[in-house]
Amino acid sequence: MKRIVLTGAAGRLGSYLREPLTKLANELVSSDIADDIGTLYTGETYVKANLASIDDMTALLKGADMVVHFGAYVDEAPFDVILGPNIIGAYNVWEAAYQNGVRRVVYASSIHAVGMHSRTDTIGVDVAHKPDTFYGLAKCFAEDLASMYWDKRQVEAVCLRILSCAQVTSARALGSWLSYDDLIHLVERAVTTPTTGFSVVYGVSNNDRAPVDNSKAGFLGFRPKDNAEQFAEDILAQEPGQDLNDPTHLYQGGPFAAVPLGESGLANMDIVDDKKKPD
C-alpha cells in the first residue's frame, strides 16, 4: 500500500495507531486540527486539516489507498457542536474518499450508536441503531453513510463500534474494555483484510463479560487476546453493587445513556489520559 491517511492523529487512540500504521504503507499521512503532533515516526508526515472543510478533506485524501478515520468531537455535546466535525465531517471524508478513488474507510464508530440497548442483551453487529446521545446519533449517520457509499459508489468501509478503549476503572469496563494492543490488531485487520464491502465489528477485547457478539464479523480475522477479568477482583471490591434503575448500569452506553442530551458523558467517567508519545 502506498499511502494511508489517519484522521484524529492528535487524539489518545490516534496516538497508539500512528506507529503501527507506518508499517502498513509506504507513507502515513497523519492529520488533526492541532498545529502539530510533535515528533513524527519514520514514514509519517503531518497535515493540519479540518474535518468540516470539504476542501481540506479532498486535498488530504489525494493519492491515499485507505483512510483510518478517528477524527471527531469525542464526547456528547449540543447538536451544533457535534454537527461540524462528526456529521458534516463524516460526509466530507466519504465524499473526498470517493472523489479521490480511495478504496476503503476504516471508521471509529462507537457503542453509542446502539447505546440504548440493554446490557443484558448480547447484541450482534446487525442490531438496529438505538443511539444514546447526539454523539451516538452522529455514529449512526456515519454508519448509514458508509453503507450507502458502498452500495452506490463501491467505497468499502469497516465500522469499528468501539466500546471503551481506556484503562479499566469501572465495573462496566470489565465487559466493554478494548486494550490498546487489541485496538491496533483490530485496525490492522480492518486495513489488511482483502475484501470487506460494508462491515461492522465491535471493538472489544476477549472479555469474559463482553455484552456483544462479534461472530458475524469473524471474516475480518479479529481475534482479541486481552481479557479485563484480570482487573475484576480489585474493581468489584470498589464497586460491589449496581442500581439497575440507573441507566448508567442498565444500558450498553453506560454514562452516555444516563446524561441529558447535549451534556458531557465523559464528565461522569474516569478516563486516564495515557496518550502515547514517540520514543
C-alpha positions as CSV (number, residue, x, y, z in Angstrom):
1,M,0.0,0.0,0.0
2,K,1.4,3.4,-0.9
3,R,-0.4,5.8,1.4
4,I,-2.7,5.6,4.4
5,V,-4.4,8.7,5.9
6,L,-5.1,8.8,9.7
7,T,-7.5,11.5,11.0
8,G,-7.6,12.2,14.7
9,A,-3.9,11.6,15.0
10,A,-3.6,14.1,17.9
11,G,-6.1,12.1,20.0
12,R,-5.5,9.4,22.5
13,L,-6.5,6.5,20.3
14,G,-4.8,8.0,17.3
15,S,-1.6,8.2,19.3
16,Y,-1.5,4.4,19.6
17,L,-2.3,3.9,15.9
18,R,0.3,6.1,14.3
19,E,3.4,3.9,14.6
20,P,1.6,0.6,13.6
21,L,0.1,2.3,10.5
22,T,3.5,3.3,9.3
23,K,4.3,-0.4,9.0
24,L,1.3,-1.0,6.6
25,A,2.1,1.5,3.9
26,N,5.0,3.4,2.3
27,E,3.6,6.7,3.8
28,L,1.3,7.5,6.6
29,V,-0.3,11.0,6.5
30,S,-1.5,11.9,9.9
31,S,-3.9,14.7,10.4
32,D,-5.8,16.7,13.0
33,I,-6.7,20.3,13.8
34,A,-3.7,20.7,16.1
35,D,-0.8,22.8,14.8
36,D,1.5,19.8,15.1
37,I,1.7,16.4,16.8
38,G,5.4,16.6,17.9
39,T,8.0,14.0,16.8
40,L,7.0,12.0,13.8
41,Y,7.7,8.3,13.1
42,T,9.7,7.2,10.1
43,G,7.4,7.3,7.1
44,E,4.9,9.6,8.7
45,T,4.0,13.2,7.7
46,Y,1.6,15.6,9.3
47,V,-1.1,17.8,7.7
48,K,-3.3,20.1,9.7
49,A,-6.8,19.8,8.3
50,N,-10.4,20.5,9.4
51,L,-12.9,17.7,9.0
52,A,-15.7,20.2,8.5
53,S,-14.0,21.5,5.3
54,I,-14.6,19.5,2.1
55,D,-11.6,21.3,0.5
56,D,-9.3,20.2,3.3
57,M,-10.5,16.6,3.1
58,T,-10.3,16.4,-0.6
59,A,-6.7,17.6,-0.5
60,L,-5.8,15.4,2.4
61,L,-7.0,12.2,0.8
62,K,-5.3,12.8,-2.6
63,G,-3.3,9.7,-3.5
64,A,-4.5,7.7,-0.5
65,D,-5.3,4.0,-0.7
66,M,-7.2,4.0,2.6
67,V,-8.3,6.4,5.3
68,V,-8.4,5.4,9.0
69,H,-11.0,7.9,10.2
70,F,-10.6,8.5,14.0
71,G,-11.2,12.3,14.0
72,A,-14.2,13.6,15.8
73,Y,-15.5,15.6,18.7
74,V,-15.2,12.7,21.2
75,D,-18.0,13.5,23.8
76,E,-21.6,14.3,24.0
77,A,-22.3,18.0,23.3
78,P,-25.1,20.2,21.9
79,F,-26.1,19.2,18.4
80,D,-24.4,22.2,16.8
81,V,-21.1,21.2,18.3
82,I,-21.4,17.6,17.0
83,L,-22.7,18.7,13.6
84,G,-19.4,20.1,12.1
85,P,-16.7,17.5,12.9
86,N,-18.9,14.4,13.4
87,I,-21.7,14.6,10.8
88,I,-20.5,17.1,8.1
89,G,-17.0,15.8,8.7
90,A,-18.1,12.2,8.1
91,Y,-19.8,13.2,4.8
92,N,-16.6,15.1,3.8
93,V,-14.4,12.1,4.5
94,W,-16.5,9.7,2.5
95,E,-17.1,12.1,-0.4
96,A,-13.4,13.0,-0.5
97,A,-12.6,9.3,-0.5
98,Y,-14.9,8.7,-3.4
99,Q,-13.6,11.7,-5.4
100,N,-10.0,10.5,-4.8
101,G,-10.6,6.8,-5.6
102,V,-9.8,5.7,-2.0
103,R,-10.5,2.0,-1.7
104,R,-11.7,1.8,2.0
105,V,-12.6,3.9,5.0
106,V,-11.9,2.3,8.4
107,Y,-14.1,4.3,10.8
108,A,-14.1,4.7,14.5
109,S,-17.7,4.2,15.3
110,S,-19.0,3.6,18.8
111,I,-21.2,1.5,21.1
112,H,-23.1,4.8,21.5
113,A,-24.7,4.1,18.1
114,V,-26.6,1.3,19.9
115,G,-26.2,2.6,23.4
116,M,-29.9,2.3,24.5
117,H,-30.0,-1.4,24.1
118,S,-30.0,-3.3,27.4
119,R,-26.7,-4.6,28.7
120,T,-28.4,-7.9,29.5
121,D,-29.0,-8.4,25.8
122,T,-25.9,-9.8,23.9
123,I,-26.3,-7.7,20.8
124,G,-24.8,-8.6,17.4
125,V,-23.3,-6.4,14.7
126,D,-26.7,-6.4,12.9
127,V,-28.8,-5.0,15.8
128,A,-30.9,-1.9,15.0
129,H,-29.4,1.5,15.7
130,K,-30.5,2.9,19.1
131,P,-28.3,5.9,19.9
132,D,-28.0,7.2,23.4
133,T,-26.8,10.8,22.6
134,F,-26.3,13.3,19.7
135,Y,-22.8,11.8,19.7
136,G,-24.2,8.3,19.2
137,L,-26.6,9.7,16.6
138,A,-23.7,11.0,14.6
139,K,-22.2,7.5,14.7
140,C,-25.4,6.1,13.3
141,F,-25.3,8.7,10.5
142,A,-21.8,7.8,9.6
143,E,-22.5,4.0,9.6
144,D,-25.5,4.6,7.3
145,L,-23.4,6.9,5.1
146,A,-20.8,4.2,4.9
147,S,-23.4,1.6,3.9
148,M,-24.8,3.9,1.2
149,Y,-21.4,4.8,-0.3
150,W,-20.6,1.0,-0.6
151,D,-24.0,0.3,-2.2
152,K,-23.9,3.3,-4.6
153,R,-20.3,4.1,-5.1
154,Q,-18.3,1.0,-4.1
155,V,-16.3,2.6,-1.4
156,E,-15.6,-0.1,1.2
157,A,-16.0,0.6,4.9
158,V,-15.3,-1.2,8.2
159,C,-17.1,0.5,11.1
160,L,-15.4,-0.3,14.4
161,R,-18.0,0.0,17.2
162,I,-15.6,0.7,20.0
163,L,-17.0,0.0,23.5
164,S,-14.4,1.6,25.8
165,C,-10.7,1.8,24.9
166,A,-9.2,3.2,28.0
167,Q,-7.8,1.9,31.3
168,V,-10.3,-0.2,33.3
169,T,-11.7,1.9,36.1
170,S,-15.3,0.7,36.5
171,A,-17.3,-2.5,36.6
172,R,-18.9,-1.7,33.2
173,A,-15.4,-1.8,31.7
174,L,-14.9,-5.4,32.8
175,G,-17.2,-6.2,29.8
176,S,-16.5,-3.2,27.5
177,W,-12.7,-2.9,27.6
178,L,-10.7,-2.8,24.4
179,S,-7.0,-2.9,25.2
180,Y,-4.6,-0.7,23.1
181,D,-2.9,-3.9,21.7
182,D,-6.3,-5.3,20.6
183,L,-7.2,-1.9,19.1
184,I,-4.1,-2.0,17.0
185,H,-4.9,-5.6,16.0
186,L,-8.4,-4.6,15.1
187,V,-7.4,-1.7,12.9
188,E,-4.7,-3.8,11.2
189,R,-7.3,-6.4,10.3
190,A,-9.7,-3.8,9.0
191,V,-6.9,-2.4,6.8
192,T,-5.4,-5.7,5.5
193,T,-8.5,-7.9,5.0
194,P,-8.7,-8.3,1.2
195,T,-12.4,-7.6,0.8
196,T,-14.8,-6.1,3.3
197,G,-17.6,-4.4,1.5
198,F,-19.6,-2.6,4.2
199,S,-18.9,-4.3,7.6
200,V,-19.5,-3.6,11.2
201,V,-17.4,-5.1,14.0
202,Y,-17.4,-4.4,17.8
203,G,-14.2,-3.1,19.2
204,V,-13.9,-5.1,22.4
205,S,-11.3,-7.4,23.9
206,N,-11.7,-11.0,24.8
207,N,-13.6,-10.2,28.0
208,D,-15.4,-12.9,29.9
209,R,-18.2,-10.3,30.5
210,A,-18.4,-8.8,27.0
211,P,-22.0,-7.8,26.2
212,V,-21.8,-8.0,22.4
213,D,-21.5,-10.8,19.8
214,N,-18.8,-10.4,17.1
215,S,-19.4,-13.7,15.4
216,K,-20.8,-12.3,12.1
217,A,-17.6,-10.2,11.7
218,G,-15.4,-13.2,12.0
219,F,-14.2,-13.0,8.4
220,L,-12.1,-10.0,9.4
221,G,-9.9,-12.3,11.5
222,F,-10.1,-10.1,14.6
223,R,-9.0,-12.3,17.4
224,P,-8.5,-10.2,20.6
225,K,-6.2,-11.6,23.2
226,D,-6.6,-9.4,26.3
227,N,-9.3,-10.0,29.0
228,A,-10.5,-7.5,31.5
229,E,-11.1,-10.2,34.1
230,Q,-7.6,-9.7,35.3
231,F,-8.9,-6.4,36.9
232,A,-12.2,-7.8,38.3
233,E,-11.2,-8.5,41.9
234,D,-10.0,-5.0,42.5
235,I,-12.7,-3.3,40.6
236,L,-15.6,-5.2,42.2
237,A,-14.2,-4.6,45.6
238,Q,-14.5,-0.9,44.9
239,E,-17.9,-1.1,43.1
240,P,-19.7,-4.2,44.6
241,G,-23.3,-3.4,43.6
242,Q,-25.2,-1.6,40.8
243,D,-28.6,0.0,40.7
244,L,-30.4,-1.3,37.6
245,N,-32.8,1.7,37.8
246,D,-29.8,3.8,36.9
247,P,-29.4,4.0,33.1
248,T,-25.7,4.0,33.6
249,H,-25.8,0.4,34.6
250,L,-28.8,-0.7,32.6
251,Y,-27.8,0.3,29.1
252,Q,-24.9,-0.5,26.7
253,G,-24.0,3.2,26.5
254,G,-23.2,3.4,30.2
255,P,-22.8,7.0,31.4
256,F,-23.8,8.3,28.0
257,A,-27.2,6.6,28.3
258,A,-27.8,8.5,31.6
259,V,-26.9,12.1,30.7
260,P,-29.4,14.6,29.3
261,L,-29.0,15.2,25.6
262,G,-26.2,17.7,25.0
263,E,-24.4,17.2,28.3
264,S,-21.0,15.6,28.7
265,G,-20.8,11.8,29.1
266,L,-17.1,11.8,29.7
267,A,-17.6,14.1,32.8
268,N,-19.0,11.0,34.6
269,M,-16.2,8.7,33.5
270,D,-12.7,8.3,35.0
271,I,-10.7,8.3,31.7
272,V,-7.0,8.2,32.2
273,D,-5.1,10.3,29.7
274,D,-2.3,8.0,28.8
275,K,-1.6,9.2,25.3
276,K,1.4,7.5,23.7
277,K,4.4,9.6,22.7
278,P,7.1,8.6,20.2
279,D,10.3,7.3,21.9
